[in-house]
Amino acid sequence: MKIVAASELPKSVIADFFTVNWGSPQMVISSGVFRCDELDGYAVLGEDGAIQGYVSYVLEAKECEIISLDSLAENKGIGSKLLAKAEQTAREHGCLRMKLVTTNDNLHAMGFYQRRGYQLSALYVNAVQKARAIKPEIPLVADNGIPIRDEILLVKPL
C-alpha cells in the first residue's frame, strides 16, 4: 500500500476523486466550508496509480480536524492506515487532540472511529440543513434509508 502526501499529486487528480465520490471537492460541515483538494492530506494509490483512499485534514493550534476520510475498498486497511498517518502528522505538529464530524446516518463511520479510540463528543441538531444551503447536492436520505439531518463530533486525545 503506497501512501503519498497530497502535495505529491496534481490538484486536478484530487479534485476529480472528490467530484466522483462526493459530488465536488467542497466539504460543508459545522466547522466550516473546505475545499478538500486544497487541504493537507494523504492518498493511498493503487497499482495503477489511481487514488484508492484519501484523508484530508486541518492542523490548528493544538488539534487536528479530519475533514474527509475515504476508502474505495472496504476492509483492506486503507482507512485505518490513512487515519494513523494523519494522527502521526498531528502528533509531530504538537497537536493534543484529533476531531472530526460525521453525519447521523453514517453508522459505519461511527463504529470505525470508535474502534480506533474516538469518542462521541457533541451533537449538532439539524446541522446538515444549514450545509445544504451551501451545498444543495447533499442528499436528504442516505442509502441505508436514514434521513441525513445531524452532525456528530468525535474526538480522540493524542
C-alpha positions as CSV (number, residue, x, y, z in Angstrom):
1,M,0.0,0.0,0.0
2,K,1.6,3.2,-1.2
3,I,0.8,6.4,0.8
4,V,1.7,9.7,-0.7
5,A,1.2,13.3,0.5
6,A,-1.4,15.4,-1.3
7,S,1.4,17.7,-2.3
8,E,2.8,14.9,-4.5
9,L,-0.3,14.7,-6.6
10,P,-1.7,17.0,-9.2
11,K,-4.6,19.1,-7.7
12,S,-6.8,18.0,-10.6
13,V,-6.5,14.3,-9.6
14,I,-7.6,15.1,-6.1
15,A,-10.4,17.3,-7.3
16,D,-11.6,14.5,-9.7
17,F,-11.5,12.0,-6.8
18,F,-13.8,14.2,-4.7
19,T,-16.1,15.1,-7.6
20,V,-16.7,11.4,-8.4
21,N,-17.2,10.4,-4.7
22,W,-18.7,13.5,-3.1
23,G,-20.2,15.5,-6.0
24,S,-17.5,18.2,-5.6
25,P,-14.2,18.9,-3.7
26,Q,-16.2,21.2,-1.4
27,M,-17.0,19.8,2.1
28,V,-19.5,21.7,4.1
29,I,-19.6,20.8,7.9
30,S,-20.4,22.8,11.0
31,S,-16.8,23.8,11.5
32,G,-16.6,25.5,8.0
33,V,-16.5,25.1,4.3
34,F,-13.5,23.4,2.9
35,R,-12.1,22.5,-0.5
36,C,-10.6,19.1,0.1
37,D,-8.3,19.4,-2.9
38,E,-6.6,22.4,-1.2
39,L,-6.1,20.8,2.2
40,D,-3.2,18.9,3.6
41,G,-3.8,15.2,3.2
42,Y,-2.6,11.7,2.1
43,A,-3.7,9.3,-0.6
44,V,-3.3,5.6,-0.9
45,L,-2.6,4.8,-4.5
46,G,-3.4,1.5,-6.3
47,E,-1.0,-0.3,-8.6
48,D,-2.5,1.7,-11.5
49,G,-1.7,5.0,-9.7
50,A,-5.3,5.8,-9.1
51,I,-6.4,7.0,-5.6
52,Q,-7.9,4.2,-3.6
53,G,-8.3,6.2,-0.4
54,Y,-7.8,9.7,0.8
55,V,-7.7,11.7,4.1
56,S,-7.7,15.5,4.3
57,Y,-7.2,17.4,7.5
58,V,-6.6,20.9,9.0
59,L,-3.9,21.4,11.6
60,E,-4.9,24.1,14.2
61,A,-3.0,25.2,17.3
62,K,-3.3,22.1,19.4
63,E,-5.8,20.0,17.4
64,C,-6.2,18.4,14.1
65,E,-9.6,18.1,12.3
66,I,-10.1,15.3,9.8
67,I,-12.2,16.8,7.1
68,S,-12.6,13.7,4.9
69,L,-11.6,10.1,5.1
70,D,-12.5,7.9,2.1
71,S,-11.7,4.3,1.1
72,L,-12.8,2.8,-2.1
73,A,-12.2,-0.7,-0.9
74,E,-13.7,-1.7,2.5
75,N,-11.8,-3.9,4.9
76,K,-8.4,-3.6,3.2
77,G,-6.9,-1.4,5.9
78,I,-6.9,1.7,3.7
79,G,-8.9,3.9,6.0
80,S,-7.0,2.7,9.1
81,K,-3.6,3.4,7.5
82,L,-4.7,6.9,6.4
83,L,-6.1,7.8,9.8
84,A,-3.0,6.6,11.5
85,K,-0.8,8.7,9.1
86,A,-2.9,11.8,9.9
87,E,-2.7,11.1,13.6
88,Q,1.1,10.7,13.3
89,T,1.4,14.0,11.5
90,A,-0.8,15.7,14.1
91,R,1.4,14.5,16.9
92,E,4.5,15.7,15.0
93,H,3.0,19.1,14.8
94,G,2.3,19.2,18.6
95,C,-1.5,18.5,18.4
96,L,-3.1,17.1,21.6
97,R,-6.4,16.1,20.1
98,M,-8.0,14.8,16.9
99,K,-11.5,15.7,16.0
100,L,-13.9,15.1,13.1
101,V,-17.6,15.4,12.2
102,T,-19.8,12.8,10.6
103,T,-23.5,12.7,9.9
104,N,-26.1,10.8,11.9
105,D,-26.7,8.3,9.1
106,N,-23.1,7.2,8.8
107,L,-23.2,4.3,11.2
108,H,-20.2,2.6,9.6
109,A,-18.0,5.7,10.2
110,M,-19.2,6.0,13.8
111,G,-18.2,2.4,14.5
112,F,-14.9,2.7,12.6
113,Y,-13.8,5.7,14.6
114,Q,-14.9,4.4,18.0
115,R,-13.0,1.2,17.5
116,R,-9.9,3.5,17.0
117,G,-10.3,5.4,20.2
118,Y,-12.6,8.3,19.2
119,Q,-15.5,9.3,21.5
120,L,-18.8,10.9,20.7
121,S,-18.5,14.5,22.0
122,A,-21.3,16.7,20.6
123,L,-24.4,16.5,18.6
124,Y,-25.3,19.4,16.2
125,V,-29.0,19.0,15.6
126,N,-30.1,19.9,12.0
127,A,-26.6,21.0,11.0
128,V,-27.0,19.3,7.6
129,Q,-29.9,21.6,6.8
130,K,-27.5,24.5,7.1
131,A,-24.9,22.7,5.0
132,R,-27.5,22.0,2.2
133,A,-28.0,25.8,1.9
134,I,-24.4,25.9,0.7
135,K,-24.1,22.5,-1.0
136,P,-27.6,21.5,-2.2
137,E,-26.4,18.2,-3.6
138,I,-26.2,16.7,-0.1
139,P,-29.0,14.1,-0.2
140,L,-32.0,14.1,2.2
141,V,-31.8,10.4,2.9
142,A,-28.8,8.1,2.9
143,D,-28.5,4.8,1.0
144,N,-29.4,3.0,4.3
145,G,-32.7,4.8,4.5
146,I,-31.8,7.1,7.4
147,P,-32.6,10.8,7.0
148,I,-29.5,12.9,6.9
149,R,-30.0,15.7,9.5
150,D,-27.5,15.9,12.2
151,E,-23.7,16.1,12.7
152,I,-21.8,14.2,15.4
153,L,-18.5,15.4,16.7
154,L,-16.0,12.7,17.6
155,V,-12.7,13.4,19.4
156,K,-9.6,11.5,20.4
157,P,-6.8,12.6,22.7
158,L,-3.3,12.1,21.2
